[in-house]
């Protein structure tokens, strides 16, 4: 995954609570075995009607938000299913970050693992950003090193786990990091109880 | 002398491969990795692109459940995408020497049903799967949680996961469960109280006399929906009920191993003085059969109640969510739950697709008929659940009443196979999620217990199962 330093871009406001991963990427699109190409199906049932026609009012269908790179939404974003297809679809659509007052745990971890930056701000800060985002010409800057979100007349600090930040800043492969501890894994395996089940 | 510890802290400590020392996550060993067709293909592909191997195929078990058809299997899988996904898993398992219960295997079923059924889900284990309902396995006193595909790849390659320590929450449920109130109602009641994000960042331990009195099936139902309250994992201390369930099962320890295992399992329960970050107390006598009215699993009321008025919600986002939910569900504030007619009944899922659920449903259903306006189906949780039910004649009770009797899988819980609601259809479902579109675009899901689903199937609308015979 690519290293993240500073993201400056347009916001797309989606002020809803509990946006679940079924809404982000409906199940009919989970049958693909590929890693990419989920972007066109993002929020499919909010973006297209039952006849497959574009719903013009939906924020991501509005031409002025077509190039948005930062999604701003409500609390408990990404709840429900563990499907990594959800952050894949957001990323594939061109987003680099999601800002919300809170995230579901599995979704948050999935974002970190693929390099889509999840930013937690307070309810009030997100509400302010949502208002600012109503003018699509307003850009926002997220500085991961400084852990700040800034735009005209707005500045906020966000918390992120130091190790997650380190990984995102350097685009590190988590598996490679773990494999550096191969000796510790070998040693642990040597001490496992004999009654633990195996398929062998 | 070590400080008093919770069960989750004990299991965690027993699986630390490398202590992150606070500045990094701990590296945890994973005792069992369950794999299914939907969240694994990209993990296997990436593994091969990076020239990595599956470290412990002997700690990995796969099955096909999400996309499998539940009828007409002799004709093959019609959906070419599902077929490709299922074939891909079979090929990946063959290539990496992973055991798979494929569509022709009697042991095939929902991944969270087969682990316990085979006795490979055991107390004190760490269990992961690319599925959020992995919390189900916590019913055995295991630390079990759902992961994403990147983490699936991580576990395949290393048999470990870097994890930051969650906080602990005790949910104490005490007292005798009223007649007609089930394990499903316990967890729906809990989620209603803590909210859909109340458990975010926590591992929940369900405790108290009501929980201790539950069967393993009931405990699995409770732990299964932990994620619906935001908690990645929910767990229940292992006891005699747990040991009796496991004894003699395929992968349960045998002989001296059994004695050693039970001694270890007995040591896992939270110490009496252990402190939880948060504790919640619920009196079982306050619980009722619940019906969800909205589009998240916290939006529930007792069957005797009415649809709430969104204006009564204080939080503006929750108020907006309730209004949106009622519009989606085509319901009016003030309508009595018992007046809501239904079109479909889905009986199954990793929440309520076990043999005990089928027995409970069949017992109520015997001699009755499904309402003429209702299309009802039973999807057993596994091939072995189906077989057991048929040996007990439960299939005949369901079929004679007018239920369809299907092959095992996730089915209409998420509708990745052909089993979906048509737009506007209203379903009483024993599953776990009532999200918009979950069971089919514009489909309307009401979460209920198996008993409530059966009663609704017969009457054509929700009824209070406590007074229904």
Interface residues (C-beta under 8 A of the other chain):
Chain A: X15 X16 X17 X18 X20 X22 X23 X26 X27 X28 X30 X31 X32 X33 X34 X35 X45 X50 X74 X75 X76 X79 X80 X81 X82 X83 X84 X85 X87 X102 X103 X104 X105 X106 X109 X110 X113 X114 X161 X162 X163 X174 X175 X177 X178 X179 X181 X184 X185 X188 X189 X192 X193 X194 X195 X196 X197 X198 X199 X200
Chain B: X17 X18 X20 X23 X24 X25 X27 X29 X31 X32 X38 X39 X41 X42 X45 X46 X50 X52 X55 X57 X58 X59 X60 X61 X66 X67 X79 X81 X82 X84 X85 X88 X98 X99 X119 X120 X122 X125 X130 X131 X132 X145 X146 X147 X148 X149 X150 X151 X153 X154 X157 X158 X159 X160 X162 X164 X166 X196 X197 X200 X201 X227 X230 X232 X251 X252 X253 X257 X258 X260 X261 X264 X296 X317 X318 X320 X321 X324 X414 X415 X416 X423 X433 X435 X436 X437 X438 X441 X442
